[in-house]
Amino acid sequence: MMLLGHLLRNERPVMTRLILTFTDSGAGALKAARLADCVVGVELRFVCGKLPPSSELDALLSPRAASHRAGAHWLDNLTGRLLEDAHRQGLGLVEFYERFDAVDLWVDPDPNSQLQLIWLLDYLRPHASVTSRLAMLQTDHIIGERQPAELAAWQLRLAPVRGHHLEVAGAAWAAWGASTPEA
């Protein structure tokens, strides 16, 4: 109905945008820059120590089970108007992404953010409904240390995520999780 109303008034429908980043400071800076309808920061540690089992990582992003343990779901520590409904419904990350016209990944240059990027792209690879609207910005600077005006200028450098990005991410994630480093 909202789309029909825009068409009847010869208005362009409003495009909704989600930004996901991999540090809390980056999420805060991007929220302050007001570049999207919703900004989500997901921060996991992949650089040091043993990786969590893939079943645990999948459960983190899947629709929330009724018996999940606190802190074991991507929604557990997030707040905001657009996240309230997602909390209530226990949405998985893919289902949440599908609510937006565009999903941007803003990635800091540090090794942990890069690992989170390849993990997420590998996870999203089979979900064409999401990957078709993904764009990515890999920065040379820490997002959380930048002013809103500078972040707004960076938005012009967003690049669409293509099939080869997803393939490389899948291979890199498999190599990172392998028992030996040959791959």
C-alpha positions in Angstrom: 0.0 0.0 0.0 2.8 2.4 0.8 4.3 1.8 -2.7 1.0 2.3 -4.3 0.6 5.6 -2.5 3.9 6.8 -3.8 3.0 5.8 -7.3 -0.3 7.6 -7.2 1.4 10.8 -6.0 4.1 10.4 -8.7 6.7 10.1 -5.9 9.6 7.8 -5.9 9.3 5.0 -3.3 11.6 5.5 -0.3 14.6 3.2 -0.4 15.6 1.7 2.9 19.2 1.1 3.7 21.0 -1.0 6.3 24.6 -0.7 7.2 26.5 -3.5 8.9 29.9 -3.0 10.3 32.2 -5.1 12.5 33.1 -2.8 15.4 31.1 -1.0 18.0 33.0 2.3 17.4 32.3 2.0 13.6 28.6 1.4 14.3 28.5 4.5 16.6 30.2 6.7 14.0 27.9 5.5 11.2 24.8 6.1 13.3 26.0 9.6 14.0 26.5 10.1 10.2 22.9 9.2 9.5 23.7 7.4 6.3 21.1 4.6 6.7 17.8 3.7 8.2 19.5 1.2 10.5 23.1 0.5 11.5 24.1 -2.8 13.0 27.5 -3.6 14.6 28.3 -7.2 14.9 31.7 -7.8 16.6 33.1 -11.3 17.0 36.7 -12.2 17.7 38.2 -14.5 15.0 41.9 -13.4 15.1 43.0 -15.1 18.3 42.1 -18.5 19.8 40.1 -21.4 18.4 37.2 -20.6 16.1 33.8 -21.4 17.4 32.2 -24.4 15.6 30.4 -23.6 12.4 27.1 -24.8 14.0 27.5 -22.2 16.7 28.3 -19.4 14.2 25.3 -20.5 12.1 23.0 -20.4 15.2 24.3 -16.9 15.9 22.8 -15.6 12.6 19.8 -18.0 12.2 16.3 -17.2 13.5 16.4 -17.3 17.3 15.4 -20.5 18.9 13.0 -20.3 21.9 15.7 -21.8 24.1 18.7 -19.8 23.0 21.3 -18.8 25.6 21.8 -15.1 26.2 24.5 -13.5 24.0 24.3 -16.4 21.5 22.2 -14.5 18.9 23.1 -11.5 16.7 20.1 -9.5 18.1 20.9 -10.0 21.7 22.9 -6.8 22.3 21.3 -4.5 19.7 18.7 -1.8 20.3 16.8 0.6 18.1 13.5 1.3 16.6 13.9 -0.9 13.6 15.3 -3.8 15.7 12.3 -4.0 18.1 10.2 -6.0 15.6 13.2 -8.2 14.7 13.7 -8.9 18.5 10.0 -9.8 18.9 10.1 -12.2 15.9 13.5 -13.6 16.6 14.6 -12.9 13.1 17.7 -14.3 11.6 20.2 -12.0 9.9 19.1 -13.0 6.4 15.4 -12.4 7.3 16.3 -9.0 8.7 18.4 -8.1 5.6 15.5 -9.0 3.4 13.5 -6.1 4.9 15.9 -3.5 3.3 16.4 -2.4 -0.3 20.1 -2.0 0.2 22.6 -3.6 2.6 26.0 -2.0 2.9 29.0 -3.6 4.6 31.5 -1.1 6.0 34.7 -2.8 6.9 37.7 -1.6 8.9 41.2 -2.5 7.7 42.1 -4.5 10.9 42.5 -8.3 10.5 39.6 -9.2 12.7 37.1 -7.1 10.7 38.5 -8.6 7.5 37.9 -12.1 8.9 34.4 -11.2 10.0 33.8 -10.0 6.4 34.8 -13.2 4.8 32.8 -15.2 7.4 29.7 -13.2 6.7 30.1 -13.3 2.9 30.5 -17.0 3.1 27.4 -17.3 5.3 25.4 -15.1 2.9 26.6 -16.8 -0.3 23.6 -19.1 -0.8 21.1 -16.3 -0.1 20.7 -14.5 -3.5 17.8 -12.5 -2.1 20.4 -10.7 0.1 23.6 -10.9 -1.9 21.9 -9.2 -4.9 21.6 -6.0 -2.8 24.9 -6.1 -1.0 27.5 -3.4 -1.4 30.8 -3.2 0.4 33.3 -0.5 1.5 36.7 -1.6 2.7 38.4 1.4 4.3 42.0 2.2 4.9 41.1 4.0 8.1 39.2 3.1 11.3 35.6 4.0 10.7 34.9 4.8 14.3 37.6 7.6 14.3 36.0 9.5 11.4 33.6 12.5 11.4 30.1 12.1 9.9 31.0 14.4 6.9 34.0 12.2 6.0 31.9 9.0 6.3 29.3 10.6 4.0 31.9 11.2 1.3 33.2 7.6 1.7 29.7 6.3 0.9 30.4 7.2 -2.8 33.1 4.4 -2.8 30.6 1.6 -2.1 31.1 -1.3 -4.6 28.5 -4.0 -5.3 29.3 -7.4 -4.0 29.7 -9.8 -6.9 29.8 -13.6 -7.3 33.6 -13.6 -7.3 33.7 -11.8 -4.0 31.5 -14.5 -2.5 33.6 -17.3 -4.0 36.9 -15.8 -2.7 35.3 -15.2 0.7 34.2 -18.9 0.9 37.7 -20.1 0.0 39.4 -17.8 2.4 37.0 -18.7 5.3 37.5 -22.4 4.6 41.3 -21.9 4.6 41.1 -19.9 7.9 39.1 -22.6 9.6 41.3 -25.5 8.3 43.4 -27.4 10.7 46.6 -26.6 8.7 47.4 -23.4 6.8 48.2 -24.9 3.4 45.0 -23.6 1.7 
